[in-house]
Amino acid sequence: MKLKTVKRMNACVLSAAMVLSGVTIIPPATVSAAANNEINYALSGTATVSDQETNYWGADKAIDGIVNRDAAKADQSRWATNQSTSQAARTLTVNLGTQKTFDHFVIEWERTNITNFKISVCDTEDGEYRDVYVKNDGENITSVTSDIQLDEAVTAQYVKLTVNGYTVNPGSWQSVSLYEFEILGEAENLSTAATATADGSETTGTDASKAVDGDDTTRWASPAATGSHWLKLDYGSEKTIRTAKIHWERKNATAYRIEKSSDGENWETVKAFTASPSDYRETIVFDEAVTTRYLRLYIESFDQAGAPEGSASVSWPTVSVYEFETYEAELATTEPERTPKEVADGLEVPSSIDGASGKLAMPEVPEGYEAYYTFNGEVPEKDSEDSYKYTEPIEMPEGNTLFSAVLIDKKGRASAVTKRNYTLTYSYE
């Protein structure tokens, strides 16, 4: 949709009103304890490729979890193909071993010379592949990282990346090269199916089951007494565990450990800590996966004083855990997800318009977001006829304008609305 154009000669300085209180579009929601926990299934898979440039830039390097762009060229962990002036299709196929469910891919390319590629999946070795993502616009990718989120999760054992368009530039070698191909799916929190018990609880509403209910708003609280306390999980049968996540209420434990047991009576230490957790949401990766029926969080000592997240410190003789999560594999090491509000809070909508051009230049839109705006005070929406997508400095209408803007992420979540009042006047010679 095109903006109105106001013809003018010399533009005067514009005035701007203060930022109005934001209007919340997406209300706060209860977040599941397992939300945003992803496993990179490619790490435990096997890879084959159509060809490779050298014996050390082979298929295995594309799924080893290493992205070392700054390493010496020969030491870089990546898959690289031979040169092809005809842009012959190059393929990387990952066998996940068994069928997995996933909805997210991350490709760490060496260069931005890739123009066309697709991702296909298949259930069996000799089955027919079906496309789940296709880029065929012929334009070079703009970033060395392609972050691809599917609208719906798919289940398959084989995943194939086919690159059928790549240029010489940037660089002088017309080939395909990438450091990592990640195949990501939501991890299963094994704790939610386990039976939780403890040495006791502060109240009936803070019993052990609250630490495995998948709800970050409920918690287990130990009896109000000094000394050691414990929280035990019984999986019912042997499970393989590689990662534990603990959401502490006050992170006031001073010495604690995770233990395993085959009978629920005799315990062996898996991981031990002699200082308080550094984060309220602590991720603990075991040195190696353990197979066990029972897992226990044993808190040997704690400080009575401690501050709940976002609150002042309180002194009370308990230790408390919102969730004790456990996972079969190591979770993907991605950056913590930022909400649209968090991203928007780091941006500042200009208080004035450029007096020479009469245009409003918004802050640079962060990667993975789109900015939309209106001139009439209405809430900007992606599919509204009254809303415009921000792509370049905005040609502002003459007179008073109630300007509104939002950020929208890949999941369709919007930030609060930022509103400013602008007045644009022109003088004519």
JOCORTA-V908234 format. One line per field, one symbol per residue. phi: phi as a letter, one per 40 degrees, with the letter a starting at -180 (. if undefined). burial: + if it has 24 or more other C-alpha atoms within 12 Angstrom, else -. A space follows every 10 residues. Layout:
# JOCORTA-V908234
phi->???
burial->???
This chain:
# JOCORTA-V908234
phi->.cccbbcabb cccbbbcccc dcbccbcdbc cccccgcbbc cccbcbbbbc aacbcbbbcc ccbcgbbbcc cddccccacb cccaccfdcb bbbbccgbcb baaabbbbcc bcccbbaabb bacbdbcccb cbabbbcgcc ccbcbbbbbc cbcbbabbbb bbbbaabccc hbbcabaaca bcbbaccccc cccccbbaci acaccbcdcc cbcgbcbbac bcdcachcaa bbbbcgacbc bbbbbbbccb fbcbaaabbb acbgbbbbcc abbbacdcbc bcbbccdacb bacbbbcbcc aacccabcdg bccbbacbba bcabcbbcbc cccccdcbcd ccccccbbcd cabdccbgbb cccdccdgbb bbabbbgccc bcbcccbbcc badcccccgc bccbabbbcc cgcbcccbbb bbbbbbbbc
burial->---------- +--+-+---- ---------- --++-+++++ ++++++++++ +++---++++ +++++++--- -----+++++ ++++--+-++ ++++++---+ ++++++++++ ++++++++++ +++------- -++-+----+ +--++++++- ---+++++++ +++++++--- ---+++++++ ++++++++++ ++-+++++++ +----+++++ ++++++-+++ +++----+++ +++++---++ ++++++++++ ++++++++++ +--+-----+ +++--++--+ ++++++---+ ++++++++++ ++++-+-+-- ------++++ ++++++++++ ++------++ +-++----++ +++++-++++ -++-+--+++ +++++-++++ ++----++++ ---+++++-- ++++++++++ --++++++++ +++++----
